Amino acid sequence: MAFRSLVTGGSGYFGEVLSKNLLGRGDRVRILDLSPPDFEHPNLEFVRGDVRSPDTVAAACRGVDVVIHAVAQVPLAKDKALFWSVNRDGTRVAAEEARKAGVRKFVYVSSSAIFGVPRELPVTEDTVPTPAEDYGRAKLAGENICLEIAARGLDLSIIRPRTILGHGRLGVVQILFDWIDRGLDVPVFDGGHNRYQFVHADDLANACIAAARRPGPGVYNIGARDFGTMRELLQAVIDHAGSRSRIKSVPLRAAAAAADLMSALRLSPLGPYHSLMYGRSLWFDISKAEREIGFAPLHGNADMIVESFDRYRAGKAQLGAEGRSHHKSPVKQRVLAALPHLLRLAPA
């Protein structure tokens, strides 16, 4: 059955993947974003506007069956005010206007950042959120707002994705790709033995669509079934690339403190969430999503990061101009450009 779907943030990295997946299933899709999408389709409509504007969102919600709220200010933005105004306040507007419009379903795309550094693994839907920085706190505030509005009649599902890869995902991973492509050494923290789960953008899109088509509330943690350590992940890219890069270990505590300082001084593109999690383990139990919405991830960590690297390598000549989305855009390395040269002094 075809639906009429509204995707907020549909011109961004994941929003575009989601919109194309919906169109591929025969849906009519309306995108609400500040920038137009990079593609056209006969069943695609674009509404230019800010998700924080009730009148704009109300107009965008008219006549749709499903709203998938994917717009967000991401950690790379490093703008605390925008984290709260977009990820919290914009979510309130989107959910409230969807409720007023009587949509069949509202899907909120949350974040694993709401869990910070969890005390126990794997993380389940019952794990108590403990966000450790403003991005995670704002995304959790968005969840709580959605639950509040759901209590007044909105059919709501919450999707919590692990870090997204695939489809040319750039952002922070582009820095690692650049170093590996050039044969430079790459860092891991405390040996890189932390288990870290990713999710492919297509698998996440499928989860959002499945949740949108399932009546009744639900909260679902979404990630790959096949994943390993950070060291194994980087080695897979190095081997695939035929690179001379070596993996070098640096102490987590000292590296994270230095990363936070450089970020605060605007000398590094990394936000607090990146330095917090790069050297720590985090993975989801995805069994609830498998049972209730039929989630069946097709991609593991290794194949999705190799796919992302191949797209980076194929398109790196066109990376000079920044894109509209942080996750579509190259990252200015700033002080991080010196790190591979310092790693020559570190043991492998």
C-alpha positions as CSV (number, residue, x, y, z in Angstrom):
1,M,0.0,0.0,0.0
2,A,1.4,3.4,-1.0
3,F,1.5,6.2,1.6
4,R,1.8,9.9,1.4
5,S,4.9,10.6,3.5
6,L,6.4,13.8,4.9
7,V,10.2,13.6,5.6
8,T,11.5,16.5,7.6
9,G,15.2,17.1,6.8
10,G,14.7,15.2,3.6
11,S,17.5,17.0,1.7
12,G,20.1,16.0,4.3
13,Y,22.3,12.9,4.1
14,F,20.0,10.4,5.7
15,G,16.8,12.2,4.7
16,E,17.7,11.8,1.1
17,V,18.3,8.1,1.5
18,L,15.0,7.7,3.3
19,S,13.1,9.7,0.7
20,K,14.5,7.7,-2.2
21,N,13.6,4.4,-0.4
22,L,10.1,5.6,0.2
23,L,9.7,6.7,-3.5
24,G,11.1,3.3,-4.5
25,R,8.2,1.7,-2.7
26,G,5.6,3.7,-4.5
27,D,5.0,6.4,-1.9
28,R,4.4,10.0,-2.6
29,V,7.0,12.0,-0.7
30,R,7.0,15.6,0.5
31,I,10.3,17.0,1.8
32,L,10.4,19.8,4.3
33,D,13.8,21.4,4.5
34,L,15.6,24.7,4.2
35,S,17.4,23.5,1.1
36,P,16.0,21.7,-2.0
37,P,16.9,18.0,-2.5
38,D,19.7,17.0,-4.9
39,F,17.4,14.8,-7.0
40,E,14.0,14.9,-8.8
41,H,11.1,12.4,-9.0
42,P,7.6,12.7,-10.3
43,N,6.2,11.7,-6.9
44,L,8.4,14.1,-4.9
45,E,7.3,17.5,-3.6
46,F,9.5,20.0,-1.9
47,V,8.4,22.5,0.8
48,R,11.0,25.1,1.7
49,G,10.8,26.0,5.4
50,D,12.0,25.8,9.0
51,V,10.8,22.9,11.2
52,R,10.6,25.4,14.1
53,S,7.8,27.3,12.3
54,P,4.3,26.0,13.3
55,D,2.6,27.5,10.3
56,T,5.1,26.0,7.9
57,V,5.0,22.5,9.5
58,A,1.2,22.6,9.7
59,A,1.0,23.3,5.9
60,A,3.5,20.5,5.2
61,C,1.5,18.0,7.3
62,R,-1.7,18.5,5.4
63,G,-2.8,15.5,3.5
64,V,0.0,13.2,4.5
65,D,-0.4,9.7,6.2
66,V,3.0,9.5,7.8
67,V,5.6,12.0,9.1
68,I,9.2,10.8,9.6
69,H,11.0,13.4,11.6
70,A,14.6,13.1,10.5
71,V,15.8,16.7,10.7
72,A,18.5,17.4,13.3
73,Q,21.5,19.5,14.1
74,V,24.3,16.9,14.3
75,P,27.4,16.9,16.6
76,L,29.6,18.4,13.8
77,A,27.6,21.6,14.0
78,K,28.9,22.2,17.6
79,D,26.2,24.8,18.1
80,K,24.5,24.2,21.5
81,A,21.8,26.7,20.8
82,L,20.8,25.0,17.6
83,F,20.9,21.6,19.2
84,W,18.2,22.7,21.5
85,S,16.2,24.9,19.2
86,V,16.1,22.4,16.3
87,N,16.4,19.0,18.1
88,R,14.1,19.8,21.0
89,D,11.9,22.8,20.0
90,G,11.6,21.8,16.3
91,T,10.6,18.3,17.4
92,R,7.9,19.7,19.6
93,V,6.5,21.7,16.6
94,A,6.7,18.7,14.2
95,A,5.0,16.3,16.6
96,E,2.3,18.7,17.7
97,E,1.4,19.8,14.2
98,A,1.4,16.1,13.0
99,R,-1.1,15.3,15.9
100,K,-3.3,18.2,14.9
101,A,-3.3,17.1,11.3
102,G,-4.4,13.6,12.3
103,V,-1.5,11.7,10.6
104,R,-1.6,8.0,10.9
105,K,1.9,7.7,12.2
106,F,4.8,9.9,13.5
107,V,8.3,8.4,13.5
108,Y,11.0,10.2,15.4
109,V,14.6,9.5,14.4
110,S,16.5,9.8,17.6
111,S,20.1,9.0,18.4
112,S,22.3,6.5,20.3
113,A,23.9,9.7,21.8
114,I,21.1,9.6,24.4
115,F,22.9,6.8,26.1
116,G,26.3,8.5,26.4
117,V,28.8,5.9,27.7
118,P,26.4,3.1,29.0
119,R,27.4,1.1,32.1
120,E,26.2,-2.2,30.6
121,L,26.2,-3.6,27.1
122,P,24.4,-4.4,24.9
123,V,22.0,-1.4,25.2
124,T,18.4,-2.4,25.1
125,E,15.2,-0.3,24.8
126,D,15.0,-0.5,28.6
127,T,18.5,0.9,29.2
128,V,18.2,4.2,31.1
129,P,19.5,7.1,28.9
130,T,22.5,8.9,30.3
131,P,23.5,11.5,27.7
132,A,26.9,13.1,28.4
133,E,26.9,16.2,26.1
134,D,24.4,18.7,24.7
135,Y,23.6,16.9,21.4
136,G,22.6,13.7,23.3
137,R,20.6,15.7,25.9
138,A,18.7,17.6,23.2
139,K,17.9,14.4,21.3
140,L,16.6,12.8,24.5
141,A,14.5,15.9,25.2
142,G,13.0,15.4,21.7
143,E,12.1,11.8,22.7
144,N,10.4,13.0,25.9
145,I,8.5,15.6,24.0
146,C,7.2,13.0,21.5
147,L,6.1,10.8,24.3
148,E,4.3,13.7,25.9
149,I,2.4,14.5,22.7
150,A,1.8,10.8,22.1
151,A,-0.1,10.7,25.3
152,R,-2.6,13.2,23.7
153,G,-3.3,10.9,20.8
154,L,-0.3,10.8,18.4
155,D,0.6,7.3,17.1
156,L,4.4,7.4,17.7
157,S,7.4,5.2,17.1
158,I,10.9,6.2,18.1
159,I,13.9,4.9,16.1
160,R,17.3,5.0,17.7
161,P,20.1,4.4,15.2
162,R,23.7,3.6,15.7
163,T,26.3,5.7,13.8
164,I,25.2,5.7,10.1
165,L,27.4,4.7,7.2
166,G,26.9,3.9,3.5
167,H,25.8,6.1,0.5
168,G,28.9,8.3,0.5
169,R,28.7,9.2,4.2
170,L,31.4,11.8,4.8
171,G,31.5,13.9,8.0
172,V,34.1,12.8,10.4
173,V,34.8,9.4,8.7
174,Q,36.1,11.3,5.7
175,I,39.1,12.4,7.8
176,L,40.0,8.7,8.3
177,F,39.4,7.9,4.7
178,D,41.7,10.7,3.6
179,W,44.5,9.4,5.8
180,I,44.1,5.9,4.7
181,D,43.9,6.9,1.0
182,R,47.2,8.8,1.5
183,G,48.9,5.9,3.4
184,L,49.1,7.9,6.6
185,D,48.8,6.2,10.0
186,V,45.5,6.3,11.8
187,P,44.8,6.3,15.5
188,V,42.8,4.1,17.8
189,F,42.4,4.6,21.6
190,D,43.8,2.0,24.1
191,G,44.4,-0.6,21.4
192,G,41.2,-0.1,19.5
193,H,39.6,-3.2,21.1
194,N,36.3,-1.4,21.8
195,R,33.4,-3.0,20.0
196,Y,31.5,-0.4,18.0
197,Q,28.4,-1.0,16.0
198,F,27.3,1.0,12.9
199,V,24.2,0.9,10.8
200,H,23.8,1.2,7.0
201,A,21.6,4.1,5.8
202,D,19.5,1.7,3.8
203,D,18.9,-0.6,6.8
204,L,18.0,2.4,8.9
205,A,15.6,3.6,6.2
206,N,13.9,0.2,6.1
207,A,13.5,0.3,9.9
208,C,11.9,3.7,9.7
209,I,9.5,2.7,7.0
210,A,8.6,-0.6,8.8
211,A,7.8,1.4,12.0
212,A,5.8,3.9,10.0
213,R,3.6,1.1,8.6
214,R,3.0,-0.6,11.9
215,P,0.1,0.7,13.9
216,G,0.7,1.3,17.6
217,P,3.6,2.8,19.6
218,G,7.1,1.4,19.7
219,V,10.7,2.3,20.6
220,Y,13.4,0.5,18.6
221,N,17.2,0.3,18.7
222,I,18.6,-0.1,15.2
223,G,22.1,-1.3,14.3
224,A,24.1,-3.9,12.3
225,R,24.0,-7.5,13.3
226,D,27.6,-8.1,12.2
227,F,30.2,-5.9,13.9
228,G,33.5,-6.0,15.7
229,T,36.2,-3.7,17.1
230,M,37.3,-0.3,16.0
231,R,40.7,-1.8,15.1
232,E,39.1,-4.5,12.9
233,L,37.0,-1.9,11.2
234,L,39.9,0.4,10.3
235,Q,42.0,-2.6,9.2
236,A,39.2,-3.7,6.8
237,V,39.4,-0.3,5.1
238,I,43.3,-0.4,5.0
239,D,43.3,-3.9,3.5
240,H,40.6,-3.0,1.0
241,A,42.4,0.2,-0.1
242,G,45.8,-1.5,-0.4
243,S,47.1,1.3,1.8
244,R,50.4,1.6,3.6
245,S,48.6,3.0,6.7
246,R,49.3,1.5,10.0
247,I,47.0,1.5,13.1
248,K,48.6,3.3,16.0
249,S,47.3,3.2,19.6
250,V,47.2,6.2,21.8
251,P,45.9,6.5,25.4
252,L,42.2,7.2,25.6
253,R,42.2,9.5,28.6
254,A,44.9,11.8,27.3
255,A,43.6,11.8,23.7
256,A,40.0,12.5,24.7
257,A,41.1,15.4,26.9
258,A,43.2,16.9,24.1
259,A,40.4,16.5,21.6
260,D,38.0,18.3,23.9
261,L,40.4,21.1,24.4
262,M,41.1,21.5,20.6
263,S,37.3,21.4,20.0
264,A,36.6,24.1,22.6
265,L,39.3,26.3,21.0
266,R,37.7,25.7,17.5
267,L,41.0,24.1,16.3
268,S,39.4,20.7,15.6
269,P,36.2,19.8,13.7
270,L,35.3,17.2,16.3
271,G,32.5,17.7,18.8
272,P,32.4,16.4,22.4
273,Y,30.4,13.3,21.3
274,H,33.2,12.2,18.9
275,S,36.0,12.3,21.4
276,L,33.7,10.7,24.0
277,M,32.8,7.7,21.9
278,Y,35.6,6.9,19.4
279,G,37.5,4.8,22.0
280,R,34.6,3.3,23.8
281,S,32.3,0.3,23.2
282,L,28.7,0.7,22.2
283,W,26.3,-1.6,20.6
284,F,22.6,-2.3,20.6
285,D,20.5,-5.4,21.1
286,I,18.3,-5.2,18.0
287,S,16.1,-8.2,18.8
288,K,13.0,-6.1,19.6
289,A,13.1,-4.5,16.2
290,E,13.6,-7.9,14.6
291,R,10.5,-9.3,16.4
292,E,8.1,-6.4,16.1
293,I,8.8,-4.6,12.8
294,G,10.7,-7.3,11.0
295,F,14.0,-5.5,11.0
296,A,16.6,-7.5,9.1
297,P,19.9,-5.6,8.5
298,L,21.6,-6.5,5.2
299,H,24.9,-4.9,6.0
300,G,27.7,-5.5,8.5
301,N,30.3,-3.0,9.7
302,A,33.0,-4.1,7.3
303,D,31.1,-4.0,4.1
304,M,29.3,-0.7,4.8
305,I,32.6,1.2,5.7
306,V,34.2,-0.3,2.6
307,E,31.3,1.0,0.5
308,S,31.6,4.4,2.1
309,F,35.3,4.5,1.4
310,D,34.9,3.5,-2.3
311,R,32.4,6.3,-2.8
312,Y,34.7,8.7,-1.1
313,R,37.6,7.6,-3.3
314,A,35.5,7.8,-6.5
315,G,34.2,11.3,-5.7
316,K,37.1,12.9,-3.8
317,A,37.9,15.2,-6.8
318,Q,34.6,16.9,-6.3
319,L,35.0,17.4,-2.5
320,G,36.3,21.0,-2.7
321,A,33.0,22.7,-2.2
322,E,31.0,22.1,1.0
323,G,27.6,20.5,0.7
324,R,24.4,21.5,2.4
325,S,24.5,18.7,5.0
326,H,27.3,18.1,7.5
327,H,27.2,14.4,6.6
328,K,27.5,15.1,2.9
329,S,30.3,17.6,3.3
330,P,34.1,17.3,3.6
331,V,35.4,18.2,7.0
332,K,38.2,20.7,7.4
333,Q,40.8,18.9,9.4
334,R,42.5,21.9,11.1
335,V,44.8,20.7,13.8
336,L,44.0,17.1,13.1
337,A,46.0,17.3,10.0
338,A,49.1,17.0,12.1
339,L,48.0,13.9,13.9
340,P,49.2,11.3,11.4
341,H,52.7,12.8,11.6
342,L,52.7,12.6,15.4
343,L,51.6,9.0,15.2
344,R,54.9,8.0,13.6
345,L,56.3,8.2,17.1
346,A,53.6,5.9,18.6
347,P,53.9,2.0,18.7
348,A,51.7,0.0,16.4
